[in-house]
Amino acid sequence: MSELSEAIRAMVEEKGISQELVLDTIKQTLLATYRRKFGTDENAVVTFADDLSSVELASRKTVVDEDNYYDEVTEIPLDEAQELSEEAEIGDELLIPIDPKSFDRISVQTGKQRAQSAIREIQKDELLQEFKGKVGEIINGYVQGDKDGDLIIDLGKTQGYLPRKNQSPKEFYTKGDKIRCYVESVKPDERSDKNIRVILSRIHEEFVRKLFEIYVPEIVAKDPSVEIMKIVREAGYRTKVAVAARKVDADAVGTCVGLKGNRIQAIMKELDDERIDVIKWDPNPLEYIANALSPAKVMQVYVIDQAKKEAVAIVDESQLSLAIGKQGLNVRLVNRLCDWLVNVKTQEQFAEMDISREARAVADSVFMDDSELQAPEAVEVGEDEMALTDLPIDPALIQKLNFYDVYSVEEFINLTDEDFANMPNLTADEIAKVNEIIKENVDIIEDEAEAEGEGESFACPKCGYPLTVGMTECPNCHVGISFEEVEEENEE
């Protein structure tokens, strides 16, 4: 093997540069040397032997009449051209080999510098592309040193940087320790023309996600049975991971914890025994909040302000400190996990809170399915009023009406169109349904005071439904009527 091909092979194998880039670098080096000597490289031609055993540099020149002025760099007189090729004619182009030894020392040095710079740029670009593909993944390395609290990690082909802010406050490493990190970002190193800057992290929430993907294959399977919905973390202390089953028979929490806790223990070991709570995700925020407060046992969750996403979780006195956590850590993570502002109270503390009776009665039903709703608690109404609960109205619908402080039939029938417009949770069909039930079950007769102010009241002779002058049909039973007939019936 020739000296040139051996050098090319060494660069490909040792520096990890592709053969095409090596050949291009050699070409650019020769062109830079040529340009240094002749002022241009537009007519320079570089060719490699098929087996890469040699490389030639030539100058392309046009044959011109020797009696005319010509450019020595790009043109050659006819008589000189014919010395190289007897068949040369004016206008022809000849490739004239250039002996590299003819280059002066400065030109050669320029070429070498160009080659070295090109190789460094190639290595840097290839390294940058390789590690950019690792962003968002876990990478292994060895602690190489410490610089002002930032750890320098040997990643093999380059160095990684684990800033102090990206280190868990409870973890400590010494030189030579093996370490697993999450690749946070990769960019060119502005302070070096041959290195890249790989920023690592051990506190990123996605670091925990990747560990779960390693130890819980059901998460990354082709047809996954478990999905991680959200992760919140205070590195070194506690992490909460919400998981959901994607198959009917899947136990999301059990799958992540593993047999006898072997999977979650392996992940916790990777995080230097950081506490990890695996939470069952639930579309019902009230259930989700109760689950998220694990390991505390929650008795009830109430919505205080749906728009502001404020809730209160009721726990037994013995569970209060566990639910809140040391320095409020547990409930703070719950707030972030559920995107709700959750206050934890005992039953006694909750009773002292300034919350309306109506809000308490309907709070825990706001997000429940109809099948989960129980009949609403009885609410006292006026002596002359009929409670909505006395009518065959669906409990879920009564809950909605109670939410707007509507408890009696009288309160409902006195609502105006504007009132209903301010009740977005009530649909037109639900309003019509309540009206229909009231008409079927209640005889509504205006009192005498109202009758005196608004004129006489009349009732349908068939069903007793209240009528007004001018009606031709009963709105309730649809029997045809005339005002005279009704008036006579009422007189009788």
Buried (B, 14 or more C-beta within 10 A) or exposed (E): EEEBBEBBBEBBEEBEBEEEBBBBBBBBBBBBBBBBBBEEBEBBBBEBEEEBBEBBBBBEBBBBEEEEEBEEBBBBBBEBBBEBEEEBEEEBEBBBEBEBEEBEEEBBEBBEEBBEBBBBBBBBEBBBEBBBEBBEEBBEBBBBEBEEEBBBBBBEEBBBBBBEEBBBEEBEBEEEEEBBBBBBEBEBBEEEEBBBBBBBBBBBBBBBBBBBBBBBEBBEEEEBBBBBBBBBBBBBBBBBBBBBBBEEEBBBBBBBBBEEEEBBBBBBEBBEEBBBBBBBBBEBBBBBBBBBBBEBEBEBBBBBEBEEBBBBBBBBEEBBEBBBBEEEBBBBBBBBBBEBBBBBBBEEBBEEEEBEEBBBBBBBBBBBEEEEBEEBEEBEBEEEBBBBBBBEBBBBBBBBBBBBEBBBBBBBEEBEEEBEEEBEEBEEEBBEBBEEBBBEEBEBEBEEEEEEEEEEBBBBBEBBBBBEEEBEEBEBBEEEBEBEEBEEBEEE
